[in-house]
Amino acid sequence: MPHAPAFAMNGVTVRFGGITALDAVDLEVPRGRVLGVIGPNGAGKTTLFNVACGFVTPAEGSVRRDGQPLTGLKPHHLPRHRMARTLQGLGLFERVSVLENVMVGADRTATSGFLSSLLALPRSAADERRLRERALTTLDELGIADYADRVPGSLPYAIRKRVALARALVGEPELLLLDEPASGLSDEEMESLGDLILACRERMSVMLVEHHMDLVMRVCDSIVVLDFGRVIAHGTPDEVREDPAVLAAYLGDE
Ligand code: ATP
């Protein structure tokens, strides 16, 4: 399917009891593009991200990767679909080195949803060397190789976020899912995150769920706006910025 988008949702509906968190959501991440997902508090962004990662299974609708259905997707299936994600909570292993944290991301042998299971698995010397080299290259590309031997708990938040990104990128994904990567960053750090996302775009497709409008407007090719679980607007940053439904949704959130 040469023209299939890297990622697509069609009619995705998620209910939690009586709450419809996502209501027949359609979206597409074209290859080599950055799609932003924005919306006021409670709009359904986290739920959408969780569907994309396989944490939440929709009641209705389909999720496709390169045109192929991702039926029964679970988080540990992501590498086999050449997908990777970063989470708001980062999920770093605090007591092992930055290098080992990133090596885990390069390891394709995950058999459960728990990356921590990989820390306990024996590796051959050759595998260990290969993973180490890839992890070091990625840390270097992200400008954090100096921290390789430190443990994440001792590092500033912005560096920890970069470690989480390195762990996602080290597996050379074709589709990167980012959940609020800018939260907690200074303006300067956000600027450099924007540069990084734009650099990623050269090599992969990206879905960015984010609150910070400046970042979204700068790096996204297109944007989907959610409100009460529905897509209320979809277009380029300029189109979305001017959309009356979007302005109303955000003003209603004040
Ligand atoms: P925020 O910007 O505040 O993080 P959001 O856009 O990420 O919000 P979601 O967290 O996806 O929105 O929530 C969408 C709706 O679904 C909300 O009404 C929320 O209360 C509800 N919801 C989300 N997760 C659950 C759950 N596990 N059980 C019950 N309701 C939930």
Boltz pocket constraint, residues with backbone or C-beta under 6 A from the ligand:
constraints:
  - pocket:
      binder: B
      contacts: [[A, 16], [A, 17], [A, 19], [A, 20], [A, 21], [A, 39], [A, 40], [A, 41], [A, 42], [A, 43], [A, 44], [A, 45], [A, 46], [A, 47], [A, 48]]
      max_distance: 6.0
